[in-house]
Amino acid sequence: MGGQRHSKNAGTMGVEGLTYHEKKALGFGTVKQRLGKDSVGNYYDCRLTLQPAVDPVCTPEGFLFSKEAIIENLIQQKKAIKRKHAAWEAQQADDHQKVEERNAVDQQAQLLAFDRQNHMGASDRQASNLQLAIAEEADAQMQEKRVVNSAVNIAENKTKMKEMKAFWVPSQGKEARQILVKPDEHTYCPASGKKLRLKDLIPVRFSKVPEEDSGVFLDPVTKDTFTNASSLVVLKPSGDVMLSETYKSCVKPDGNYNGHKIKEKDAIELKKGGTGFALHDGKDVQASKYYALGPGSGKADLRGQHQGPRSATGLIFMN
């Protein structure tokens, strides 16, 4: 394996490094797929149920939801926060208890060392080693989630623990402790990922198209039918949905609509529906997923001694 490809061919026989084209043929990397119009959704669809929104509400960012679906989602987030907070508080209480137990063991160790030094003639070094041994054993037993009862019992069991070499016993191995952090108390929008409270939801009112006409909803002022390509605006005080052009030409100059004062911040741009065209939908028309496949995955043959005439994924090896 000389020449300029030594780094590419590096590895033991049968597991040599793969080239870019071999990795792509094995399915390694990001796989992208073009989505159609039906996969993007309509402007009146709920972002959670992917069905026409029932009793629709929208967020301050303009994402549309069914009222029941978004309320249930926020409630589930609250329940999850409550569970995480309870687990965090339990861990904090456990840590505080361990600190108190360790302080109690240190006090007993000092008393035991003082007794050995004054009544049994132990030297200062022996007393210090005794305190150190008790402290080490206390840490070991605390890691094993055992209750420390007495410093005297710890000192007596130290020799037995050293003689026991059963590394396969779970109690002899160290256990990785998961440290919990204080959970965030806020709920978030499932579509935008921004903070969202129940009182931030804005009721939305669509104007239905007459039965004899085509379409679903229309502009309440111009009577133009909405499409997924339409730029729509929700008026926060009234909840009415209209075309962006209608708002700019009819409502914004006067700042009034149906007896409601409309400020510029009260006009929320509703997220558009899908048309299937990349120029309009942007990234929503393409789905991508990362796959870490390759040698050892069991889904393709290896090169070298283990190669076959053709891989399971269709790649033909020429080496």
Salt bridges, closest charged atoms under 4 A:
GLU22 OE2 - ARG303 NH1 3.43
GLU89 OE2 - HIS85 NE2 2.89
ASP94 OD2 - LYS98 NZ 3.65
ASP95 OD1 - ARG177 NH2 2.30
GLU100 OE2 - HIS96 NE2 2.81
ASP106 OD1 - ARG102 NE 3.16
ASP115 OD1 - HIS119 ND1 3.30
GLU136 OE1 - LYS158 NZ 3.84
ASP139 OD1 - ARG102 NH1 2.32
GLU144 OE1 - ARG146 NE 3.13
GLU175 OE2 - LYS145 NZ 3.50
ASP184 OD1 - HIS186 ND1 2.81
GLU185 OE2 - HIS85 ND1 3.26
ASP200 OD1 - ARG197 NH2 3.31
ASP240 OD1 - ARG205 NH2 2.87
GLU264 OE2 - LYS252 NZ 3.92
ASP281 OD1 - HIS280 ND1 2.64
